[in-house]
Amino acid sequence: QQGINLLSKDSWIHEYDLTIQLYDAALDTYYTAGQFSNFEVAVKQPLTHAICFEDKLNSYHHLVRFLTASGRSEEALETCLSVLKKLGEEIAPNADIKSLLAEASCVKQMIRNSSIDDMLDLPKLKDSHKIAKISFLSTAIRCSFEMNQVIFAIIICRMVKLSLQHGLHSISADAFSLYGALLTCPILADFEEAYKMGRLALRAIDILDAFMFKHQVFLFFYGSIALCKDPLQASVPKLLEGYKAGFALGDMESVTAYLQLYAGMAVWGCGDKLTRAGEIVRLHAKRMLQHKQVVSCKNILIHLQQATELIGLNEDVYSTFFNISEEEFFHQEMNCRGANSRKLILHTCRMYLAVMRGNMELAAREYESNGAEYQGGIRFIGTITRVFLAGLVGFFIARKQTSDVEKWIHVGVRSMDTMKSWTEDSSWNYEHKLFLLEAEYYFLKGDKHEHLASAKYKQSIAAAKKHKFKNDEGLAAQKAAVFHRHYNRKKEALTNFQHAKASYESWGAEGLVKEIEITIASLSQ
């Protein structure tokens, strides 16, 4: 700012290069420090006075980050598409699944029969215009993920295609990890190829000197791709490592994504003790607020509220941070234009709490609020959790209701089939979930399948215990207890409720422990 203040009034004429450099530095500083009012004033200068489009690109890059962080994702995406069109990478605002499949098919043909070494041996990208293209495609990734998943996927395909056709850039490492994550989506599902692209991205960090993108590669490899094969718990320390790297670089968007994935794995994936996870997320929610990253803070608070309730603390974290109640926050977000991924996370957290507390009717209402989104998307921990919860809800409601039974059975069977395909690649992460879905399915089928249901509950509990998923071990035992109680086997029901209590205690979910203790006390009378 002091440098800008020292510039003469005609600096855009006589000190052009220096003026551009100072404004680029100022915009980066204002954004990272959360000085958004200064940012809005400063960004107008280069966008108005820069003499060529190329000199405005850095300002557009910062503007898109600012708009996304300010909750103006729709405006950010419109800006991205406009800039990309000028760069010769036009993407239709109304692009559909058919367009995506065509783009993905083109990339698939390009990498077919190419080994990791083959792709790493490609020449380096030197064309300055192509570098500008891949750089802004990378910028467009963040807001498109929030606003339009089809455009997000098309942008990824364009980044990979540009790298393979014209040469490798440090951004290519990020592009390869993004494409690998994209291949975990149901419509493109190719888990072997996804893992291959992930390993390509990790190797590319060193070969392409892509250390500035290491934290982004880690985000999609350890936050998604690795979950196809490797034990989920192994990704947790890598996510915290990537978080620290992103924070050191001032990449607040990646920092937020890391914290969301960490919180999701700590809670839904039992990747960390609840109390430790709550402390880490709370600390960094405060840090986000200090940096005026309000949207990022809200994303993190959704997970913190969930952890707080599971731990058993009587706190409304939304009131603590923003002086509004949880319900007020929920209704604000549901009425907010855009913010689609945050809405989905919010529904998932509420659905998860309802299932863990045994309130399946409430869980069903949460599912129906956003059911169309529950089976798709990149396989992050949130996607895994939504598929699992949808199956449990589907089979439960089908067993309890007389109307829409076929609809709910379809929901359950679809989730069970998805989990079965995932288990083929990683029994560690998914086997126990599949067994529990199968148990609930056989419970639904009635008395003739009672023995099969009983066996599947036991398998689920044993597999969750073996693979260190304390939360799912507790849930499986809790579901088994409900099953035995249905058949008036009081002793077996009590044993399983006590098992669930012990699992939740080990996890740190004292809120659930207190609720189960009430059930145990009533059953013991």
VMD Tcl script that draws the C-alpha trace (Angstrom):
set ca {
  {0.00 0.00 0.00}
  {2.83 2.39 0.81}
  {4.38 1.66 -2.58}
  {1.08 2.43 -4.32}
  {0.78 5.67 -2.35}
  {4.19 6.75 -3.65}
  {3.19 6.26 -7.28}
  {2.62 9.36 -9.37}
  {-0.83 10.13 -10.76}
  {0.29 9.13 -14.24}
  {2.08 5.95 -13.12}
  {-0.09 3.85 -15.45}
  {1.60 5.73 -18.31}
  {5.16 6.36 -17.13}
  {5.71 3.56 -14.57}
  {3.45 0.92 -16.05}
  {5.37 -2.29 -15.14}
  {6.03 -1.16 -11.57}
  {2.38 -0.16 -11.11}
  {1.12 -3.55 -12.33}
  {3.53 -5.36 -9.99}
  {2.55 -3.27 -6.97}
  {-1.16 -3.81 -7.53}
  {-0.67 -7.56 -8.00}
  {1.21 -7.73 -4.70}
  {-1.37 -5.53 -2.95}
  {-4.32 -7.64 -4.12}
  {-2.66 -10.83 -2.89}
  {-1.91 -9.20 0.48}
  {-5.40 -7.73 0.90}
  {-7.01 -11.07 0.11}
  {-4.81 -13.14 2.43}
  {-5.19 -10.62 5.27}
  {-8.94 -10.45 4.80}
  {-8.91 -6.72 4.00}
  {-11.76 -7.09 1.55}
  {-12.86 -3.43 1.44}
  {-9.33 -2.40 0.39}
  {-9.33 -5.25 -2.13}
  {-12.53 -4.10 -3.82}
  {-11.13 -0.60 -4.28}
  {-7.70 -1.74 -5.50}
  {-8.84 -4.39 -8.00}
  {-10.63 -1.82 -10.11}
  {-7.36 -0.08 -10.98}
  {-5.60 -2.80 -13.02}
  {-8.88 -4.00 -14.54}
  {-9.51 -0.44 -15.75}
  {-6.02 0.76 -16.69}
  {-4.04 -2.32 -17.79}
  {-3.37 -1.92 -21.49}
  {-3.79 -5.55 -22.54}
  {-5.88 -8.51 -21.46}
  {-2.84 -10.56 -20.42}
  {-1.86 -7.88 -17.88}
  {-5.31 -8.16 -16.29}
  {-5.14 -11.92 -15.74}
  {-3.55 -11.80 -12.28}
  {-6.19 -9.31 -11.17}
  {-8.94 -11.58 -12.48}
  {-7.31 -14.46 -10.63}
  {-7.44 -12.53 -7.35}
  {-10.96 -11.28 -8.09}
  {-12.30 -14.82 -8.53}
  {-10.73 -15.90 -5.21}
  {-12.24 -12.84 -3.51}
  {-15.72 -13.41 -4.94}
  {-15.64 -17.09 -3.92}
  {-14.48 -16.28 -0.38}
  {-17.20 -13.62 -0.11}
  {-19.96 -16.11 -0.92}
  {-20.47 -14.68 -4.42}
  {-19.69 -17.96 -6.19}
  {-22.17 -17.38 -9.00}
  {-20.50 -14.07 -9.90}
  {-17.10 -15.77 -9.59}
  {-18.11 -18.50 -12.03}
  {-19.50 -15.98 -14.54}
  {-16.19 -14.11 -14.37}
  {-14.23 -17.33 -14.92}
  {-16.25 -18.37 -17.96}
  {-15.89 -14.88 -19.46}
  {-12.09 -14.88 -19.00}
  {-11.74 -18.44 -20.32}
  {-13.73 -17.51 -23.42}
  {-11.29 -14.67 -24.12}
  {-8.42 -17.15 -23.67}
  {-9.97 -19.48 -26.27}
  {-11.30 -22.06 -23.77}
  {-15.03 -21.50 -24.09}
  {-17.26 -23.55 -21.79}
  {-21.03 -23.24 -22.12}
  {-22.71 -22.01 -18.90}
  {-25.44 -24.61 -19.50}
  {-23.05 -27.51 -20.20}
  {-24.70 -30.86 -19.41}
  {-23.69 -34.43 -18.59}
  {-23.51 -35.29 -22.29}
  {-20.92 -32.55 -22.79}
  {-18.94 -33.82 -19.82}
  {-18.95 -37.41 -21.06}
  {-17.64 -36.24 -24.45}
  {-14.78 -34.32 -22.78}
  {-13.96 -37.25 -20.48}
  {-14.00 -39.70 -23.39}
  {-11.47 -37.56 -25.24}
  {-9.10 -37.56 -22.25}
  {-9.56 -41.30 -21.76}
  {-8.48 -41.91 -25.35}
  {-5.40 -39.73 -24.86}
  {-4.13 -41.60 -21.79}
  {-5.12 -45.09 -22.97}
  {-2.10 -47.41 -23.02}
  {0.15 -44.65 -21.62}
  {2.16 -45.53 -18.54}
  {3.03 -43.08 -15.78}
  {6.59 -42.88 -17.17}
  {5.26 -42.21 -20.68}
  {3.26 -39.23 -19.47}
  {6.08 -37.85 -17.31}
  {8.39 -37.98 -20.34}
  {6.23 -35.49 -22.25}
  {7.92 -32.14 -23.07}
  {7.49 -29.11 -20.83}
  {4.89 -26.48 -21.70}
  {6.58 -23.30 -22.97}
  {3.86 -21.46 -24.92}
  {2.96 -18.40 -22.78}
  {-0.64 -18.30 -24.04}
  {-1.15 -21.99 -23.17}
  {0.38 -21.36 -19.75}
  {-2.11 -18.53 -19.23}
  {-4.92 -20.93 -20.18}
  {-3.99 -23.70 -17.77}
  {-3.33 -21.15 -15.02}
  {-6.80 -19.66 -15.27}
  {-8.44 -23.06 -15.65}
  {-6.79 -23.86 -12.32}
  {-8.25 -20.67 -10.83}
  {-11.72 -21.58 -12.11}
  {-11.66 -24.95 -10.32}
  {-12.55 -23.54 -6.89}
  {-15.73 -21.62 -7.67}
  {-16.98 -24.15 -10.23}
  {-16.82 -26.92 -7.61}
  {-19.13 -24.86 -5.42}
  {-21.55 -23.80 -8.14}
  {-21.63 -26.30 -11.01}
  {-20.18 -29.81 -10.79}
  {-20.48 -30.41 -14.55}
  {-18.45 -27.31 -15.40}
  {-15.99 -28.28 -12.65}
  {-15.46 -31.67 -14.31}
  {-15.14 -30.16 -17.81}
  {-12.48 -27.73 -16.55}
  {-10.49 -30.66 -15.14}
  {-10.66 -32.48 -18.48}
  {-9.48 -29.35 -20.30}
  {-6.48 -29.00 -17.96}
  {-5.43 -32.62 -18.53}
  {-6.01 -32.39 -22.28}
  {-3.94 -29.21 -22.53}
  {-1.10 -30.87 -20.57}
  {-1.05 -33.98 -22.73}
  {-1.36 -32.12 -26.05}
  {0.97 -29.18 -25.50}
  {3.34 -30.11 -22.67}
  {3.60 -30.42 -18.90}
  {3.45 -27.52 -16.49}
  {3.71 -27.52 -12.69}
  {-0.10 -27.09 -12.68}
  {-0.32 -30.42 -14.54}
  {0.40 -32.23 -11.26}
  {-2.75 -30.68 -9.82}
  {-4.68 -31.48 -13.01}
  {-3.73 -35.16 -12.83}
  {-4.83 -35.47 -9.19}
  {-8.11 -33.71 -9.99}
  {-8.75 -36.03 -12.91}
  {-7.99 -39.06 -10.74}
  {-10.54 -37.84 -8.19}
  {-13.04 -37.25 -10.99}
  {-12.74 -40.91 -12.01}
  {-14.17 -41.91 -8.62}
  {-17.55 -40.41 -9.66}
  {-20.28 -42.98 -10.47}
  {-20.74 -41.80 -14.07}
  {-17.02 -42.20 -14.84}
  {-16.12 -44.89 -12.29}
  {-12.68 -46.28 -13.09}
  {-10.93 -46.83 -9.78}
  {-7.77 -48.42 -11.19}
  {-7.25 -45.51 -13.56}
  {-8.07 -43.07 -10.73}
  {-5.32 -44.56 -8.56}
  {-2.88 -44.50 -11.48}
  {-3.55 -40.79 -12.10}
  {-3.13 -40.10 -8.40}
  {0.28 -41.77 -8.35}
  {1.19 -39.87 -11.52}
  {0.33 -36.60 -9.73}
  {2.45 -37.48 -6.69}
  {5.48 -38.26 -8.86}
  {4.91 -35.14 -10.94}
  {5.42 -32.92 -7.87}
  {9.16 -33.65 -7.92}
  {9.68 -34.04 -11.67}
  {7.81 -30.82 -12.56}
  {9.06 -28.82 -9.55}
  {5.41 -28.48 -8.59}
  {5.97 -27.93 -4.87}
  {3.62 -24.94 -4.92}
  {0.87 -27.42 -5.85}
  {1.85 -30.20 -3.45}
  {-0.90 -29.28 -0.98}
  {-3.51 -29.35 -3.76}
  {-2.31 -32.74 -5.04}
  {-2.46 -34.09 -1.48}
  {-5.99 -32.71 -1.11}
  {-7.42 -34.83 -3.92}
  {-5.15 -37.84 -3.55}
  {-5.50 -38.35 0.21}
  {-8.96 -36.80 0.39}
  {-10.47 -38.94 -2.37}
  {-8.35 -41.20 -4.58}
  {-6.58 -43.02 -1.73}
  {-9.97 -43.94 -0.22}
  {-10.51 -46.30 -3.16}
  {-7.73 -48.60 -1.94}
  {-5.81 -47.45 1.16}
  {-7.02 -47.50 4.80}
  {-8.93 -44.30 5.44}
  {-7.13 -43.59 8.72}
  {-3.79 -43.34 6.87}
  {-5.01 -40.23 5.03}
  {-5.68 -38.17 8.17}
  {-2.08 -37.12 8.97}
  {-1.50 -36.36 5.27}
  {-4.50 -34.04 5.28}
  {-3.11 -32.14 8.26}
  {0.27 -31.97 6.49}
  {-1.37 -30.54 3.39}
  {-3.37 -28.10 5.50}
  {-0.18 -26.66 7.03}
  {1.43 -26.32 3.59}
  {-1.64 -24.56 2.19}
  {-1.82 -22.16 5.14}
  {1.87 -21.30 4.78}
  {1.18 -20.33 1.14}
  {-1.92 -18.29 2.04}
  {-4.17 -20.61 0.02}
  {-7.28 -20.17 2.15}
  {-9.56 -22.11 -0.22}
  {-7.43 -25.24 0.08}
  {-7.08 -24.71 3.83}
  {-10.87 -24.75 4.19}
  {-11.19 -27.87 2.04}
  {-8.54 -29.64 4.10}
  {-10.27 -28.81 7.37}
  {-13.60 -30.03 6.02}
  {-12.05 -33.31 4.86}
  {-10.15 -33.73 8.12}
  {-13.29 -33.09 10.17}
  {-15.27 -35.47 7.96}
  {-12.71 -38.25 8.31}
  {-12.33 -37.67 12.05}
  {-16.09 -37.95 12.60}
  {-17.62 -40.01 9.78}
  {-14.46 -42.07 9.20}
  {-13.30 -42.29 12.82}
  {-9.87 -41.08 11.73}
  {-9.22 -39.26 15.02}
  {-10.58 -38.92 18.55}
  {-13.62 -36.67 18.62}
  {-12.23 -34.37 21.32}
  {-8.97 -33.82 19.42}
  {-10.85 -33.27 16.14}
  {-13.14 -30.74 17.84}
  {-10.21 -28.80 19.28}
  {-8.38 -28.66 15.93}
  {-11.44 -27.56 13.97}
  {-12.39 -24.93 16.58}
  {-8.88 -23.45 16.58}
  {-8.84 -23.06 12.82}
  {-12.42 -21.79 12.59}
  {-11.25 -18.91 14.79}
  {-8.25 -18.43 12.52}
  {-10.51 -18.27 9.44}
  {-12.67 -15.63 11.12}
  {-9.60 -13.58 12.04}
  {-8.66 -13.57 8.35}
  {-12.22 -12.43 7.46}
  {-12.81 -15.74 5.67}
  {-16.47 -15.86 6.78}
  {-17.62 -18.38 4.16}
  {-14.74 -20.70 5.03}
  {-15.51 -20.37 8.73}
  {-19.15 -21.33 8.12}
  {-18.09 -24.43 6.19}
  {-15.93 -25.55 9.11}
  {-18.52 -24.73 11.79}
  {-20.95 -27.26 10.31}
  {-18.51 -30.03 11.24}
  {-17.68 -28.44 14.60}
  {-21.36 -28.35 15.60}
  {-21.67 -32.03 14.71}
  {-18.59 -32.98 16.73}
  {-19.78 -30.84 19.65}
  {-23.14 -32.63 19.80}
  {-21.53 -36.07 19.56}
  {-19.11 -35.19 22.35}
  {-22.08 -34.13 24.45}
  {-21.27 -30.44 24.93}
  {-24.25 -28.15 25.36}
  {-23.08 -25.47 22.93}
  {-24.51 -23.87 19.83}
  {-21.28 -23.01 17.98}
  {-23.12 -20.80 15.47}
  {-24.19 -18.60 18.37}
  {-20.62 -18.59 19.70}
  {-19.14 -17.45 16.38}
  {-21.93 -15.50 14.65}
  {-24.51 -14.78 17.35}
  {-27.25 -16.73 15.57}
  {-28.89 -20.02 16.54}
  {-28.28 -23.31 14.76}
  {-31.79 -23.23 13.27}
  {-31.35 -19.65 12.08}
  {-28.07 -20.66 10.45}
  {-29.72 -23.66 8.79}
  {-32.57 -21.62 7.33}
  {-30.18 -18.89 6.14}
  {-28.08 -21.45 4.29}
  {-31.06 -23.24 2.75}
  {-32.34 -19.91 1.40}
  {-28.91 -18.82 0.20}
  {-28.48 -18.81 -3.56}
  {-25.65 -21.10 -4.57}
  {-23.50 -22.58 -1.74}
  {-24.62 -26.01 -2.98}
  {-21.75 -28.00 -1.49}
  {-22.24 -26.36 1.92}
  {-25.96 -27.16 1.85}
  {-25.13 -30.79 1.08}
  {-22.62 -30.99 3.95}
  {-25.16 -29.42 6.29}
  {-27.82 -31.98 5.35}
  {-25.29 -34.82 5.70}
  {-24.23 -33.74 9.18}
  {-27.84 -33.45 10.35}
  {-28.65 -36.81 8.78}
  {-25.63 -38.44 10.42}
  {-26.57 -37.16 13.88}
  {-30.13 -38.39 13.41}
  {-28.98 -41.90 12.40}
  {-26.50 -42.16 15.26}
  {-29.27 -41.16 17.68}
  {-31.68 -43.67 16.18}
  {-34.06 -41.00 14.86}
  {-34.48 -42.54 11.42}
  {-37.63 -40.57 10.57}
  {-35.70 -37.31 10.95}
  {-32.84 -38.80 8.91}
  {-35.33 -39.66 6.16}
  {-36.58 -36.06 6.04}
  {-32.99 -34.80 5.70}
  {-32.40 -37.33 2.91}
  {-35.48 -36.22 1.01}
  {-34.37 -32.59 1.28}
  {-31.34 -33.38 -0.87}
  {-31.78 -36.98 -1.98}
  {-30.93 -36.41 -5.63}
  {-27.37 -35.50 -4.63}
  {-26.67 -38.45 -2.37}
  {-25.28 -40.98 -4.84}
  {-23.12 -38.83 -7.08}
  {-19.94 -36.82 -6.98}
  {-16.27 -37.40 -6.27}
  {-15.73 -40.06 -3.64}
  {-14.84 -37.85 -0.70}
  {-15.67 -39.00 2.82}
  {-18.92 -37.03 2.57}
  {-19.98 -38.99 -0.51}
  {-19.20 -42.29 1.23}
  {-21.16 -41.23 4.29}
  {-24.18 -40.09 2.27}
  {-24.36 -43.37 0.35}
  {-24.12 -45.37 3.60}
  {-26.70 -43.30 5.47}
  {-29.10 -43.33 2.52}
  {-29.02 -47.14 2.50}
  {-29.69 -47.40 6.24}
  {-32.56 -44.91 5.99}
  {-34.02 -46.60 2.91}
  {-34.23 -50.06 4.47}
  {-35.52 -48.73 7.81}
  {-38.31 -46.62 6.31}
  {-39.29 -49.45 3.94}
  {-39.66 -51.72 6.99}
  {-41.72 -49.20 8.96}
  {-43.99 -47.68 6.30}
  {-46.81 -49.09 4.21}
  {-46.57 -46.42 1.49}
  {-43.69 -45.76 -0.92}
  {-42.09 -49.05 0.15}
  {-40.63 -49.78 -3.28}
  {-39.14 -46.30 -3.47}
  {-37.31 -46.74 -0.16}
  {-36.19 -50.28 -1.02}
  {-34.70 -48.88 -4.23}
  {-32.79 -46.26 -2.20}
  {-31.41 -48.97 0.07}
  {-30.51 -51.45 -2.68}
  {-28.80 -48.75 -4.76}
  {-26.62 -47.82 -1.78}
  {-25.89 -51.47 -1.05}
  {-24.84 -52.10 -4.66}
  {-22.55 -49.06 -4.60}
  {-20.95 -50.20 -1.35}
  {-20.47 -53.68 -2.81}
  {-18.52 -52.29 -5.78}
  {-16.37 -50.16 -3.46}
  {-15.66 -53.15 -1.21}
  {-14.14 -55.02 -4.14}
  {-11.30 -52.45 -4.18}
  {-10.99 -51.80 -0.43}
  {-12.48 -54.25 2.04}
  {-10.81 -52.27 4.85}
  {-12.82 -49.10 4.27}
  {-16.16 -50.51 3.12}
  {-16.69 -54.13 4.14}
  {-18.21 -53.36 7.53}
  {-20.59 -50.82 5.98}
  {-21.67 -53.35 3.35}
  {-22.33 -56.00 6.02}
  {-24.52 -53.58 7.97}
  {-26.51 -52.62 4.89}
  {-27.00 -56.31 4.11}
  {-28.10 -56.93 7.71}
  {-30.72 -54.17 7.46}
  {-31.84 -55.55 4.10}
  {-32.40 -59.03 5.55}
  {-34.12 -57.51 8.60}
  {-36.51 -55.83 6.14}
  {-37.13 -59.16 4.34}
  {-38.75 -60.61 7.47}
  {-38.67 -63.70 9.67}
  {-37.46 -66.11 6.98}
  {-34.23 -64.12 6.70}
  {-33.76 -63.52 10.43}
  {-30.71 -65.82 10.69}
  {-29.03 -64.07 7.75}
  {-29.62 -60.65 9.31}
  {-28.19 -61.83 12.65}
  {-25.05 -63.18 10.97}
  {-24.52 -59.96 8.98}
  {-24.79 -57.79 12.11}
  {-22.07 -59.90 13.74}
  {-19.89 -59.63 10.64}
  {-20.32 -55.86 10.53}
  {-19.38 -55.42 14.19}
  {-16.34 -57.69 13.82}
  {-15.12 -56.01 10.59}
  {-15.56 -52.48 12.01}
  {-13.61 -53.48 15.11}
  {-10.83 -55.13 13.08}
  {-10.46 -52.10 10.83}
  {-10.64 -49.57 13.70}
  {-13.89 -47.81 12.84}
  {-15.16 -47.29 16.38}
  {-18.09 -45.16 15.27}
  {-19.40 -47.78 12.85}
  {-18.71 -50.57 15.34}
  {-20.95 -48.75 17.78}
  {-23.60 -48.11 15.14}
  {-23.60 -51.75 13.99}
  {-23.97 -52.94 17.60}
  {-26.77 -50.42 18.14}
  {-28.59 -51.61 15.02}
  {-28.09 -55.23 16.09}
  {-29.61 -54.38 19.48}
  {-32.71 -52.92 17.79}
  {-32.95 -56.07 15.66}
  {-32.80 -58.43 18.68}
  {-35.20 -56.25 20.62}
  {-37.67 -56.56 17.75}
  {-37.56 -60.35 18.20}
  {-37.89 -60.02 22.01}
  {-34.37 -61.27 22.68}
  {-33.76 -58.99 25.63}
  {-30.38 -60.46 26.62}
  {-28.89 -60.16 23.13}
  {-30.29 -56.63 22.78}
  {-28.76 -55.56 26.10}
  {-25.37 -57.08 25.18}
  {-25.29 -55.18 21.90}
  {-26.36 -51.88 23.46}
  {-23.54 -52.28 25.98}
  {-21.12 -53.01 23.13}
  {-22.31 -49.84 21.35}
  {-21.78 -47.82 24.53}
  {-18.20 -49.11 24.92}
  {-17.41 -48.28 21.27}
  {-18.79 -44.76 21.57}
  {-16.85 -44.21 24.81}
  {-13.62 -45.24 23.09}
  {-14.39 -42.83 20.24}
  {-15.16 -39.95 22.63}
  {-18.86 -39.61 21.76}
  {-20.11 -38.99 25.30}
  {-23.31 -37.47 23.94}
  {-24.25 -40.82 22.38}
  {-23.09 -42.71 25.47}
  {-25.55 -40.78 27.68}
  {-28.43 -41.53 25.30}
  {-27.61 -45.26 25.17}
  {-27.30 -45.42 28.96}
  {-30.95 -44.37 29.20}
  {-31.94 -47.19 26.82}
  {-29.83 -49.73 28.74}
  {-31.39 -48.66 32.05}
  {-34.93 -49.09 30.71}
  {-34.07 -52.47 29.16}
  {-32.48 -53.69 32.40}
  {-35.63 -53.19 34.45}
}
mol new
graphics top color blue
foreach p $ca { graphics top sphere $p radius 0.5 }
foreach p [lrange $ca 0 end-1] q [lrange $ca 1 end] { graphics top cylinder $p $q radius 0.2 }
display resetview
